[in-house]
Amino acid sequence: MSPKPTLTVDESSARQVLLLKAFEAEDSAAWTVDDRAWASRLARDAGSAGHPPEHFVVERARHASQRLRARDAGLARWLDARPALWRWVLAAVLLGLVGGVAVDRIGPAQHINLLAPPVWLLVAWNLAVYVGIALQALMPRRAAARAPAGGRGLRRWLPPLWNPGLPRGPAAQRLALDWVPLALPLNTARAALLLHLAAATLALGLAGGMYLRGLVLDYRAGWQSTFLEAPTVHQVLTRLLAPASQVTGIALPGVEELAALRITPPAVAQGPAAGWIHLFAATLGLFVIGPRLLLAALAAWRVRSLRARWSLPWQDPYFQRLLAQGRGGPAQVWVLPHASALSAQAALGLQKLLAQDADLGLHLQLADPVPYGDEDQPEHCRPPPGTTLVVLLVDLTVTPEAEVHGRLLDTLRANTAALPLLLVADESAFVRRFGADSARRAERQGAWQRFAQSQGLRLRCATLAG
């Protein structure tokens, strides 16, 4: 058994590898068989010997990307695109500061209502965010389901901003499908960095706004409540401001002093506000600014780490074929026909077809056909040792059936572990019967294509015995 690939690559190499994969998986005319052989030859000449086979994949993609970027300016822009994260960071910081100063309306008549400053709303929101982050770390799936709708919306809205646009075409669509899920952890970390910085600077702007207004205005402190009395208010404020009081050394007033700060209209607040502003600012520092900056630093470290360490889907059949080439030997292909045996001419046609994906050559081994009705028998579905690719061969004259072909694929998967699997539909008998230009040919190809997609397989349709 081949060792499990563990090589990680940086973001630039990941772009190159996934770009080449998209063009080769879609059999794009912009990337020919000769191009494939050229890229493989350069990768081997570049000194892949002595390196893990994943190195061959990365080197091959690096050379291929140079040729592809020269043929399409859109691909060149995609390969070179890098999100200017510092601009987003600057925007988040500025918006947070401006927003914090703007929302600092701590009193409509130059007084602080001790029970209702924006500080408490901001602290409560951030504490809810911390609980959500903790739940997500402990129970990722359940926490995601319980996350607030706004949080989920931001997580969906921000990451796509860093997915660069691609030119049109099947290969570009394939590239987008491969790129977006792999880039999601990195883009989510970028979004988290911006959100934490924005939250920290919002609190910083709120605290700064209180001090700026306190320099030029004579703020007074008091409290109002229809239902609460002084002992209850004292108990609430004592608990909420206890950490800030310990940090700043500012003692909280007793019940009688707090009762004297009660505002009874038409009277206005009369208590000095400086001490309360210090306590509110310290509370923001302890529960919002400090924790959010720590979380932002963690997100920044995660961004840096994820940019340098991408884990590619090495178990994908495409990569498995390339890894076999990187190990220095021809691909070992095991062909399993269904219902009918493969003729010698069709075997030659199949070898020619598969050679397009095997730059170092291939060794074809034909299995006995699986009889119709024996699709669930495991003895028909055990490839020989050393197999690097399993090919299930079907006839295009047959309509795909989940009860038949789906069951055969289930049996194959159960007996081939992580081996890549390719579905090939032979059109030879269909063309002889209905003609190469028959409309039914396209319809049948479409039926097999939909079946292959439902099974997560790549389909190749070809006239093997033409």
Beta strands, then each sheet from edge to edge (+ up, - down):
strand 1: 111-113
strand 2: 220-222
strand 3: 271-272
strand 4: 331-337
strand 5: 362-366
strand 6: 389-395
strand 7: 421-426
strand 8: 458-462
sheet 1: 1+ 2+ 3-
sheet 2: 5+ 4+ 6+ 7+ 8+
end
